[in-house]
């Protein structure tokens, strides 16, 4: 796929005062490498809420490396957390497609726990109630109040929570840089895990975001 506007562009050098590193979603149920029983995986699949994302652990490892580098130059890392409570139930039409979302992703269950080493004391956390962090949290307000004009983003899953958030951020005037290898996807319809991820990245690259890798991002920070 080609686009004369964004083809060949590399992620620009960004200053920590003007940009924020953002991670979308963190459900451990997304990773096939987590210690879940077959019966647990089956129940999750039947609930039509989450599906296996084989590359989730690797994506988080890449995000953690990028986050460490970003913090080292004084940058802010923010985590957008999906965790439902009676006061903050699933929003939008999510329950039409995943009726038990409020239960499976409720506060205190393993599915909403953070990966080891992901969160540091200085990081910020925003809670969202739907797929897009822009439409279901105070993310836009936080970015505006802090003066952030650029968001560097990674997370799960590439075509759903990451994709909807990227679209909304871009259309609201926030520049977006995606860490391609810090994102991962489930399979969607006839598309394999890799095909779904690749298509989502290329769709966002076409008009909504610039795309780079965690290693390229870290290298650019060292050269800044």
C-alpha positions as CSV (number, residue, x, y, z in Angstrom):
1,X,0.0,0.0,0.0
2,X,1.3,3.4,-0.9
3,X,0.6,7.0,0.1
4,X,2.5,9.9,-1.3
5,X,1.8,11.9,1.9
6,X,3.4,9.4,4.3
7,X,5.6,7.1,2.3
8,X,9.2,7.2,3.3
9,X,8.6,9.2,6.4
10,X,10.4,8.1,9.5
11,X,9.3,8.9,13.0
12,X,10.5,12.4,13.8
13,X,12.7,13.3,16.7
14,X,10.4,14.3,19.6
15,X,11.0,16.2,22.8
16,X,9.6,14.7,26.1
17,X,8.0,18.0,27.0
18,X,5.9,17.9,23.8
19,X,5.2,14.2,23.5
20,X,4.0,11.3,25.6
21,X,4.5,7.5,25.3
22,X,1.1,5.8,25.5
23,X,0.2,2.2,26.0
24,X,-3.3,0.9,25.1
25,X,-4.9,-2.0,26.9
26,X,-3.1,-4.6,29.0
27,X,-5.2,-7.8,29.4
28,X,-3.0,-10.8,30.2
29,X,-5.7,-13.0,28.6
30,X,-4.4,-11.8,25.3
31,X,-1.1,-13.7,25.5
32,X,-1.0,-17.4,24.8
33,X,2.1,-17.6,26.9
34,X,0.3,-16.8,30.1
35,X,-0.5,-19.7,32.5
36,X,-4.1,-20.2,31.8
37,X,-5.8,-23.6,31.6
38,X,-7.6,-24.9,28.5
39,X,-10.9,-24.5,30.2
40,X,-10.2,-20.8,31.0
41,X,-9.2,-20.1,27.4
42,X,-12.3,-21.9,26.1
43,X,-14.6,-19.8,28.4
44,X,-13.0,-16.6,27.2
45,X,-13.4,-17.6,23.6
46,X,-17.0,-18.4,24.1
47,X,-17.6,-15.0,25.6
48,X,-16.5,-13.4,22.3
49,X,-14.5,-10.9,24.3
50,X,-10.8,-11.7,23.8
51,X,-9.0,-14.0,21.5
52,X,-5.5,-15.4,21.5
53,X,-2.8,-12.9,20.6
54,X,0.4,-15.0,20.2
55,X,2.7,-12.0,19.9
56,X,1.4,-10.1,22.9
57,X,4.3,-10.9,25.2
58,X,6.9,-9.8,22.7
59,X,5.0,-6.6,22.0
60,X,5.0,-5.8,25.7
61,X,8.7,-6.6,26.0
62,X,9.4,-4.1,23.2
63,X,7.1,-1.5,24.8
64,X,8.9,-1.9,28.1
65,X,12.3,-1.3,26.4
66,X,10.9,1.8,24.7
67,X,9.4,3.0,27.9
68,X,12.7,2.7,29.8
69,X,14.5,4.7,27.2
70,X,11.7,7.4,27.2
71,X,11.8,7.7,31.0
72,X,15.6,8.0,30.9
73,X,15.3,11.4,29.0
74,X,12.6,12.7,31.2
75,X,9.6,11.6,29.2
76,X,6.2,10.6,30.5
77,X,4.7,7.2,30.1
78,X,1.0,6.7,30.3
79,X,-1.0,3.5,30.4
80,X,-4.6,3.3,29.3
81,X,-6.2,0.6,31.4
82,X,-9.4,-1.3,30.7
83,X,-10.9,-2.4,34.1
84,X,-14.6,-2.3,34.8
85,X,-16.4,-1.5,38.0
86,X,-20.1,-1.0,38.8
87,X,-19.4,2.8,38.6
88,X,-17.6,2.5,35.3
89,X,-19.2,-0.3,33.3
90,X,-18.4,-1.1,29.6
91,X,-19.4,1.8,27.4
92,X,-20.8,2.3,23.9
93,X,-22.1,-0.8,22.2
94,X,-19.5,-3.2,23.6
95,X,-22.0,-5.3,25.5
96,X,-23.9,-6.0,22.3
97,X,-20.9,-8.0,21.1
98,X,-19.4,-9.1,24.4
99,X,-22.2,-9.4,27.0
100,X,-19.9,-10.5,29.8
101,X,-17.2,-7.9,29.3
102,X,-18.0,-6.2,32.6
103,X,-17.4,-9.5,34.4
104,X,-14.3,-10.8,32.5
105,X,-12.5,-7.5,32.6
106,X,-13.6,-6.4,36.1
107,X,-11.4,-4.9,38.8
108,X,-9.3,-7.5,40.7
109,X,-9.3,-10.3,38.1
110,X,-6.2,-11.7,36.5
111,X,-7.2,-10.4,33.1
112,X,-6.9,-6.8,34.2
113,X,-3.6,-7.2,36.0
114,X,-0.5,-5.4,34.6
115,X,2.4,-7.3,33.2
116,X,5.4,-7.6,35.5
117,X,7.8,-4.7,35.0
118,X,5.4,-2.6,32.9
119,X,4.4,0.1,35.4
120,X,6.8,2.4,37.2
121,X,5.9,4.7,40.0
122,X,6.2,7.9,37.9
123,X,3.9,6.6,35.1
124,X,0.4,7.9,34.6
125,X,-2.7,5.7,34.3
126,X,-6.0,6.5,32.6
127,X,-9.0,4.2,32.7
128,X,-11.1,3.6,29.6
129,X,-14.5,1.9,29.2
130,X,-14.6,1.2,25.5
131,X,-12.2,0.4,22.6
132,X,-11.1,4.0,21.9
133,X,-9.3,5.7,24.7
134,X,-10.3,9.0,23.2
135,X,-14.1,8.5,23.3
136,X,-14.2,6.6,26.6
137,X,-11.7,8.3,28.9
138,X,-10.3,11.7,29.8
139,X,-7.2,11.1,27.7
140,X,-7.9,14.1,25.4
141,X,-8.3,16.4,28.4
142,X,-5.0,15.1,29.9
143,X,-3.1,15.6,26.7
144,X,-4.5,19.1,26.2
145,X,-3.8,20.2,29.8
146,X,-0.2,18.9,29.7
147,X,0.4,20.4,26.2
148,X,1.3,17.2,24.5
149,X,1.0,17.5,20.7
150,X,2.4,14.0,19.9
151,X,1.6,10.6,21.1
152,X,3.9,7.6,20.7
153,X,1.8,4.5,21.0
154,X,1.9,0.7,21.4
155,X,-0.5,-1.9,22.8
156,X,-3.2,-4.4,22.1
157,X,-4.8,-5.1,19.8
158,X,-3.5,-3.4,16.7
159,X,-6.8,-3.2,14.8
160,X,-9.2,-2.6,17.7
161,X,-8.1,-0.6,20.7
162,X,-4.9,0.8,19.2
163,X,-6.6,1.4,15.8
164,X,-9.6,3.2,17.1
165,X,-7.6,5.3,19.5
166,X,-5.1,6.3,16.8
167,X,-7.9,7.3,14.4
168,X,-9.5,9.5,17.0
169,X,-6.2,11.1,18.2
170,X,-5.2,11.9,14.7
171,X,-8.6,13.4,13.8
172,X,-8.5,15.5,16.9
173,X,-5.2,17.1,15.9
174,X,-2.7,15.0,17.8
175,X,0.2,13.6,15.9
176,X,0.6,9.9,16.3
177,X,3.7,7.7,16.0
178,X,3.1,3.9,16.2
179,X,5.7,1.5,17.6
180,X,4.8,-1.3,15.2
181,X,6.6,-4.1,17.1
182,X,5.1,-2.9,20.4
183,X,1.6,-3.8,19.0
184,X,0.0,-7.2,18.3
185,X,-3.2,-8.5,16.9
186,X,-5.6,-11.4,17.1
187,X,-6.8,-13.1,14.0
188,X,-9.9,-11.5,12.4
189,X,-12.2,-13.4,10.1
190,X,-10.1,-15.0,7.4
191,X,-7.1,-12.9,8.3
192,X,-4.3,-14.5,10.2
193,X,-2.7,-12.9,13.3
194,X,0.1,-11.4,11.2
195,X,-2.2,-10.4,8.3
196,X,-4.6,-8.6,10.7
197,X,-1.7,-6.8,12.4
198,X,-0.1,-5.8,9.1
199,X,-3.3,-4.6,7.5
200,X,-4.1,-2.5,10.6
201,X,-0.6,-0.9,10.6
202,X,-0.8,-0.1,6.9
203,X,-4.3,1.4,7.2
204,X,-3.1,3.7,10.0
205,X,0.1,4.5,8.1
206,X,-2.0,5.5,5.1
207,X,-3.6,8.6,6.6
208,X,-3.5,8.6,10.4
209,X,0.0,8.0,11.8
210,X,3.7,7.5,11.2
211,X,5.1,4.1,11.9
212,X,8.4,3.1,13.4
213,X,9.8,0.3,15.6
214,X,10.8,0.3,19.2
215,X,14.5,-0.1,18.3
216,X,14.4,2.8,15.9
217,X,12.6,4.9,18.4
218,X,15.2,4.1,21.1
219,X,18.0,4.9,18.6
220,X,16.5,8.3,17.7
221,X,16.4,9.2,21.4
222,X,20.1,8.4,21.8
223,X,20.9,10.6,18.8
224,X,18.7,13.5,20.0
